[in-house]
Amino acid sequence: MPDILNRYATPFVTGLFLISLVSGVALFFHVGTAAFREMHEILSLVLILPFILHVWKNWRSLLNYFRRAPFWIGSAISLAAALAFAWPALTGNAPKGGGPPPFALSNAVIQAPVAEVAPVLNVSPDEMLAALKAKGFTVSTADESLAAIGRKSGKDTMELAAALVSLAR
């Protein structure tokens, strides 16, 4: 059994890390969110076991890293970066809507009805509805939120945003 663990710990860490990397980047850019969110969350948890096995297998080599400054410097910088992202939420200062302010703003726009967003893009609500229909969105009234239109149409936020940007004059 230990021979199997030794042979497969590093390949599983590598494979699951690459899956986590690709799905994390896709989630960051809001591409394929429905396909990647659960995959990213669950397989990142699965990554814990091969990581532990990898550390166990390479413990002696890792002890050498623990004794050197680059390990502690890298760890401190990583922890500082994590705290910088978590700090606003931990202190109650996170922007409404969550995430960085530009994302919070775009989320607020996506939640607004067509009738309110159209003037911002210098188009009439009817023009916006027609343009969204032409791009394959299912729309009914100008009182409907852009988010509802996207959900109803089976399209993600990035597709909706691309359609809206093409309307701006």
N, C-alpha and C positions, 0 to 999 in steps of 0.2 A: 504493500500500500504506500509506504513512504516514497518508493521509487516513482510511482505514478504521480504523486503530489509534486515531487521534484521536477518531473518532466513537464507537467502541465501548468504549474503556478504562473510562470512568466508568460507563456503564450495566452493564457486566459486574461491576465492583467492587461496585456497589450491589446488583445482583441476587444475586451470590454471598455478599455480606455478610449480606443478609436471610435467605438459606437457612441460613447458618452461625449466625445469631442464633436463628432458630426451632428448628433442630435442637439447638443447644447448650442452650437453655432446656428443651426436651423431655428431653434426656439428663440435665440437672441434676435434674429432677423424676421421672426414671425412667418417663417416659411414652413408649411406643412405641420402646423401646430398640432392638429388632431392626430396626425400620424406619429409625431415625435415625443409628445409630452409624457405619455405613460411609459413608452419605451425608455426614455431618458431617466425617469424617476426610478423605475423598477430595476433596470439593468445597472444603474449606478449603485443601487443597494446590493445587487448581486456581486458587484465588483469588490465589495468589502472582503468576502471570503478569499478569493484568489490573492488579493492584496496581502491579507494576513499570512497566507501560505507563502507568498513571495518573500515577505519580511522574515518569516521563520527560516526559510531555505537560505537566505542571504544574510542572516543575523551577524555573523562574524565580520563580513565586509561592511555592513551598515555601522557597526560599532566604530570603525575608523572614521566614517563620516561624522558621527556624533561628536567626535573629539576635535573637529576642525571648525574654524570660524565660518567658512562658506555655508555650512549646514545651518548654523544659528542665524546668520544674516539672512539667508533665504527664507528660513522659517519666520523670522521676525517681520520681514517685508510682506510675506504672504498673509500673516495674521493681521498686519496693519491694513492691507488692502481689503481683507474680509470685513474688518471693523468699519472701514470707511463706507462700505456699501450698506452695512447693517445699522450703523449709527443713527441715521435719520428715523428709521422705523423704531429702533430701541428707545429713542428719546421723544418719540411722538412728533417729530418734525418732518415726517415724510410728506411729500406733496400729495394733495388729494388726487385719488385715482391711481396712486402708486407709481413707482419707477421714476426715472429722470424726468424733469419738467417737460422736455419736448414730447416724451411718450405720454405723459399725463394730459398734455394739451391735445395731442392727436386722439387719445381715447375719449376725451370730452367731445371733440368734434364728431367722432364716429357715433357717439350716443345721441347726438342731436338729430332732430328731424330735418328732412330735406328742405322744408320751407325756411329753416333758420340758417342752413349752411349755404344754400344757393347764392344769396346776396354776397357772402364773403368771397365767393369765387366769381363774382360779377356775371352770374347767369340767373335766369328766372327758374323758379321751381319746376315749371313745365319743361324747360330745356334740360334741366338736370335729370328729371325722370326719363325723358326721351333718350338722353345719352346713356343712362344706366341700362335701360332696356336694350339699346343697340349693342351694349357690351355684354349682354347675356344675363343681366340681373333681373330678378322677378320683383317688380315694383307695382304699387297700387295707388297710394296717395302721397301727397307732399307732407302729410302729418306723420308719416312713418319714419322711424329713426333709421339712419344709415346702417347701424349694427343689425337691426331687424331685417333690413333688406339683404344684407350679406348672409345672415343665417338662413333666411328663407331661400336664398339663391344657391346655397351650398358653396359659397366662396369665402375665402379667408380675408382678413383685414388688409393684407398687402394687395390683393387683387382689387379690393374696394378703393384703397388709397390711390392705386395707379389709375383707376378709372376717374377718380375725382381730380387728380392732378392734371389729367389730359383736358379737363374742362376749363381750368383756370385761364382767364384772359389777361 
